């Protein structure tokens, strides 16, 4: 009966759906952008096409919800299961409201954030009352809403299952789960149970489709790492196969890269509780980079606690994004957009336009090792690029993201720069229509990152510095006025390179072109819509972690 009622509501709201935007107090400029995104994403500018027609053709409708979770006042305290359920049900009540709002707009899949139901900062013992028992979906086919008494301690799973039914949509959420183990298991914890940070997927009929247990924990003493990495995909009738992982996982080979490589996934659902760190690892920045690098769609739901630096959710395709980032407003946000079933990637190097674009032609000449000179009758004319290197700018060091970067300042209206560290050399060919009163720098790092996680990176980064002093390069900046047309490239020794691209006001840009050319990986961009904050190529050498 609930599903029929929902379908009736959907039909009644059919005419109104294009004009609805779930805004909860974002800043005015961002609010206008996000409302516009929803209208444009649903094709409302034509006034003729229906969402249903798009579904049958090339698109599906997705939602992600950035949730300001209601947190335990004392996560270290030992409380009862009933008290834990009372807190979690407050968050689940909000989830249910969002599901019903999304249902009115024909949403087919909704994603909720990591830690959104139970919160964080627990000990292993204090989180225990918040954990649901989790049977393996590979072993047990189960619909928690329709079979609520089959297993004990599954109240949260039951509510999520019923939401999926009531909203008639696939639902992805994150919760804490427990699994008993025996002393015969050499890895069984002393308390006799495993505790996992778990994503669950429910189909629109409430069936538990699958679960993913987080592999790369980020200072989460309450949880265990599963014995084997979960490589989880699930199939949908509206868009085919999805992959799934959580937060910090995005920086590691297992499971993120392996799922994409081995299972031909075109869509990823990504619950996260991400603390923004500029200039290279803001939430929307890495989400977008992942979508662009692999030519996939990423449905990313972040928690919303600006006081902790946690905000930034989005529905990202390789060519466009519908995102939310707000460090000033404490309220929630629901993003809804149409998403292509078969995402289209960027133009690769094989489609380079060197013949018609002077800057790209110059870039190709530099890469080929050409001295940039041409013979004209009796005289030899050399390219300006040779003059730019006569008075090379000074090299300096500055800390960026806790790593010791080697940098050179980016001065003047045009130039060709390079800077090297260990085996990585980074290059920048740039022009600036006007000079701003800001210091920019080109930086390189090739080494093991060891703070807040240990992993090997190679980075070429063009960044706006915090001030005019060299020591301000690498500081967290969100506003900029500098406009560039540029090629950024490096001799990376990995194929896993993520294009990070932020402009003023925490807005996202898409590169004009990415790809390999003469054993160098490059990013090309012209016509920036606002001042450049960060343009970087972030390479991961997983085998050196």
N, C-alpha and C positions, 0 to 999 in steps of 0.2 A: 504494500500500500504506500509505503514511504517513497519508493521509487516512482510510482505513478504520480504521486503528488509533486515530486520534484520535477518530473517531466512537464507537468502542467504549468508549474511556476516558470520553467524555462521558456515555454511557448508564450506565456503571458508577457514575459519580459523581452521577447525577441526583438521588438521594435526599439526598445530602450537600451539594449545592451551596448551599442556602439558609443553611447554618450557617458557611460559610467566609468569613473576612474576612482580607485580606492586610494585616496590621498589622506594621510593622517598628519598633516601639519608640516610637510616638507617646505623648504625655502621656496619663495615664489618662482624664481627662475627654474629651479629643478622641478617644481610642481607642474609648471606649464609644459616642460619637456616630457615628463613622465605621462601626463594626461595625453599629450600628443602622441606619444609612443603607442599607447593602447589603441587610440582611434586609428592611427595609420596602420598598426599591426593587423587590425581586423579588416582593413580595406574599406573603412567607413567613408573615405574621401570620395568613393564612387557613388555612395548612397543606394547601390543596387545589389551588390553581391551579398549573399547570406553566408553566415558562418558554416552552415550545413553544406553548402555548395563547395566551400573551401576544403572541408573535411574530406569530402569524397574525391577531391582532386589532389592537391599537393601539400596540404598543411594539416597540422593538428593544433589544438589550443592547450597551452600549458600555463601553470601558475606556480609561483614560488612566493613564500611568505616569510618576511623578515619579522621575527617575533621578539618583543621585549619580555622575556620570560619572567614569571613571578618566581622569585628565588627563596630558598630557605633562609630564614634570618640567621640561623646558626647551623651551617652544613656539617659541622663537626659533632653536633649533638646526636645522641642515640635516641631514636624515636620509634614509635610503633608503625606497623604496616598501615594501619588505619589513618594515622596522622600523615604519613607519606602520601597516601591516596588522596587525602583532602587537598594537599598542596598541588599534586599533579592534576587533579580534576579541574582546578582553576585554570591551568594552562590548556587542558583538553577542551574546556568549555569555549575558550577563544578559538582553538583550532576548528571546532565544529562550526562556529559562526563563519569563519573564513571559507570552509568547505561549502557551506550553503550559499555564500556570496559568489563563490567561483562557479557553483552549479548553475546559477542563473545566467552565466555567460558561456555556457557550453564547454567549460573546461573538462579536458579528458584525463589530465594528470596533474597532481599538485604535490609540491615538495615542501616539507617543513625542515627547520634547521637542527643541527646538532645541539644537544643539551637543552632543547626547548621545553621538554616536559618535566625533567627532574632538576635541571640546573647543574652547578659544578662546584668545585672546591671541597669535595667530600674526601673522607678517608675510605679505606677498603671496608671498614666496619660500619661507618655511618651511612654509607650509600645502600647498604643491604636492604632496608625496608622499601627502597624505591625500585627494586629490581623485579621484573616479571620473569617467570619461568619461560624458557624458549625451546620448544621442540624443534627438531631439524625439519624444515620443509621438504628436504630431499627424502626423508623417511616417512613423514606423516603429512597427509593431506588434511587440512584443517581450516574451518571457517569459524573463527572465534565468536563472531556475532551470533551465528546460528547454533553453535555448540559451546555455550559459555561454561558448562560444567565439566568439560572433558579433562581439563588440567587445572590445578590450583595455581593461585597467584598469577593470574593472567588478565587482571582487570583492565590494564592499559591497552593490551592487545585487543581486548573485546571492544573497547570504545573506538579504537582506530578502525577496526573491521566494520563496525556499524556506520561510522562516518563515510567510509568508502561506498557502502551500499546506499546510504541516504543521498550522497552526492552523485552517485552513478559515475564514479571516476576512479582511476588508479590513484593510490595514495602512498606517499613515501614519507616516513617519519623516523626519528631517532629516539631510542630509549635505552635504559640499562637493563641487561638481562643476566640471568644466572643459569648455571648448568652444573648439577652435582657430578662429582668425580670420586673415584675410589683410590684407596691407598696403594693399590697395585699399579696405579698410573704414576710413574716416577716424577711427572711434572705437576701432579695434583697439589694445589696449595694446601697448607696445613689446616685451613678451615673447611676443607672437603668440598670446595666448589670453585668453579671458574666464574668470573664476572667479566662481562664484555660490554663495550660501547658498540651498540648494535643499530643498524638501519634495517627497517622492515618495509616490504612492498606488499600492498594489498591490491587485488584486482577490483574492478567495479562491482563484483558480486560478493565482496568481502572475504574472499579466499586469501590466505597467507601464501603469496606467490614465492617469496624467497626472503632471505635475510643475509646481511653482510656485517661481519664483525671487524671493527677497525683494527688495522694491522700496525700502523705507525702512530703510536700513542704520543701525545704531546704533554709530558709532565702530568700524567693521569694515573696516580698511584692507586686509585680505586679499581682500576680495570686490569685485566690480563690481556696479553697478546695471544691470539689463537695459535694452536699447535702448527697449523698450516695456514698459509695465506688464503683467504676466501677470494676466489676469482668468480664473481657473480655477475650474471647477465639475466635479463628477463625479457620476454617477448610480449608485445602489445598488439592488439588488432588495428590500432590507428597509426602506428609509426614504426613497427618492427622492433628491433632489438635495442635495449638500453643496457649500459653498464652502470655500476654504482660503486662509490667509495666515499670516504669521509675526510674532510678538512686537510690535515697534514699529509695525508696519503698522496695528495696531488704532486708533491715534490719528489716522489720515489718511484722506482721502477715497478715494484710490487705494492699494490695491485694495479695502479693506474695505467702504466704503459703496457703491461702484459695483457690486461683486459682489452685494450684497444688493438694491440698488435695481433693477438691470437683469436679474437672473437668477432672481428670486423664490425665493431660497434660504431654507430653514427650518432648516438645520443647518450649523454651521461647525466644522471641525477646525482646531486652533490650537496648533501647536508653538511654545514660547516659552522664552527664557532671560531671565526678568524679574527685575530687581533691585527689591525692594520699596522704595517711598518713601511714607511716611505724611505727612500724613493723607489724601491724595487719590488716590494711585496705587499702592496695594498690588496684588499680582497678582490675588488672588481678587476684590478690590473692582472692578477694571475689567472682569474677565471677566464677573462677575455683572451689572454695569451694562450691558454690551453685550447680554447676553441679554434683560434686562428692556426696554431701550430699543427693541429691534427685534422683540420677541416671538418669539425664536428659541432653539434649543438651541446651546450652545457646549461643545465637548469640548476642554478646555485642558490640555495637558501641559507642565509647567515643569521645568526642571533643578533639582536639589537640592544647593545648596552654601550652607548657612546662614551660613558665615563671610563670604561675599560678599553676603549679604542675598537670596539666591535660593532661594525656596520659594513654593509656592502654586499648586496645580493643582485642577481641578474639572470635574465634569459639571454644567453649569448649564442649567436651563430657566427660563422667565420666573417661575415660581411656586415653585421649590425648587432646592436645590443639594446636591451631594454633593462635599465639598471636603476638601483637606488643606493645612494650613499649619503648619510646625513649624520654628522657628528654633533649637531646642535639640538635636534628634536628627539624627545624620548619615546615617541609614538611608533606604532607598527606600520608596516606597509605590505600590501599585496600587489604583486606584479602579474599581469596577465598579457599574453601575447600569442599571436599565431606563429608557428614554427614550421619551417620547411621539413618535410619528411626526408628529403634528400638534400642536405646542405651543400651549397656551392662554395668552393674555396677561393682563395686569392689567385691572382694571375702569377704564374710561376716564372722562373728565369728563362724558361724556353720560349716565352712570349715577350721577351724584352723588346723595347721599342727604341733601341739605340739609334736607328737611322733617323728618327723623327724628333727625338728629344735630346737637345744638346747636353744637358747635365748627365743623362744616362750614357750618352756616347763618350763623354769625358771619363766617366766612371769605368767604362769598359776598356778604354785606352790605358788608364792607370793600372787596371788589373792585369792587362796583357804584358805589362812591363815596357810598353812603348815609351820612348823618350818624349812623346807628345810633340814631335816636331814634324813639319811638312815642308817639302821643297816647292818653291814657286819660281819658276824660271831660274834666275841666277842666285836667289836668296833663300835662306832657310828661316822659316817662322816657327817659333816654339810656343807651345801652349802656356798660358798664364800659370798653370799649376806648378811649373818649375820655379817661378819667382816666389810663390807662396812659401816655399820651404827654405828660402835663403836665410831668413831670420826666424829660426824655429823658436816657438814660445818655450818658456821654462817648464821643466817637468817638476811636479811636486807630489807629495803623498798626503792623503787625508782619509779618515775613517768613514766608511759608508757601510751601513748594515753590519757593523762590528768587524768588517774586513778592511785590511790596509790596501786601499786602491792607489794605483799610480795614475796621475792625471796630467793633462795639459790644458791651459785656459783656451777658450774659444773666443778669439778677438776678431774684430773687423767685420766687414759686410760679406766677405767671402773668403774661402780658404780651403786648404787640403792639409789635414793633420793626421798624425799617427802616434800611437803610444804603445809600448810593449811591456809585458811582465811574464816571466818564465817563458813558456812556449807560445803564448798568445799575443798577437799584435792586432790592435784595433785601429780602424781608419775612418776618417770623416771627411766628406766632400760637401761643402755647404755654401749656401747663399742666403742673405738676410735682406729683405726689402728695406727695412729700417732697423737702426740699432736701438735697443732698449737699454736702460740704465741698470742692467743686471749682469752678473757674472755667470757664464756657462762654462762647463768643462767637459772634456772627453776623458773617461776613465776606463781602466782595465784592471781586472783581477782574475788570476788563474791559480786556484788553490783550494784547500780544504776549509770550508766554513765550519766553525766549531762552537758558535754561540747559539743557544736555543735549537739545538739539533746539529748533527755532524753529517755533512755531505759535501761532495766535491763540485765546484762550479767554475765555469769560465764565463766572464761577463764583459761585454763592451757596452758602455753607458754614456749617453749624452744627457747631462742633468743641469738643471738650474740650481745654482748654489744659494745658500741661505742669506748671504751678504756679498760684499765685494772682496772679502779676504779669502785666500785659498783654503784656510782652515774651516770655512763654512760649507765647503763642497761635500755633499753627502748628508746634509741636514734634512729634516722632514719639512718639505715645502709643498703647499697645495695651490698657490697662486703664481701666475707668471704672465708676462706680456710679450716675451720674445717669440717672433715668428721665424721659422726656418723652412727652407727647402733643402733636402739633404739626402745623401746616401751614407749609411752607417754599415760597416762590414768588418769581418775578422776572419782569421785563419783557424777556425774552430776545429778541434779534434773530436767532436761529437756530432751526431746527427740530431740530437735532441736539444733543440734550441727554441726558446719561447720569446716571442716579440712582446716586450712590455712597452706600453704606450699610454701616457697620461698627459692631459692638457689641463689648463687652468680651471680651478673649481671642481676638481675630481671628475673630469669628463674624459671619455674614451675616444680614441681615434683608431682608425684602421689603416695599416700601411697600404700604399699604392701597389707595392710589389715586394715579394720575399723570395729568396731562393739561393741556390748555389751557382757560383760563377767562378771558374778557374780555382777550384778548391777553397773558395772563400764564401761565407754565407753573408748575404746582404739584406738590408731593409731600406726601402726607398719611400720617401714621402714628400709631397708638395701640397700647397694650399691648406695649411693648418687652419682650423676654424677658431682657435684661440691659442694663447701663449703656451709654449712647450714647458712642461714640468719634467718629464722623463721620456726618453726614447732609448730602449736598451735591448740587447740580444743576450738572453739569459740561458747559458748552456749548462746542461747537467751531464756529468760523467759518472753515471751510476756505478760503473765497475770500480771506481776509485774511492767510493764511500768507505 
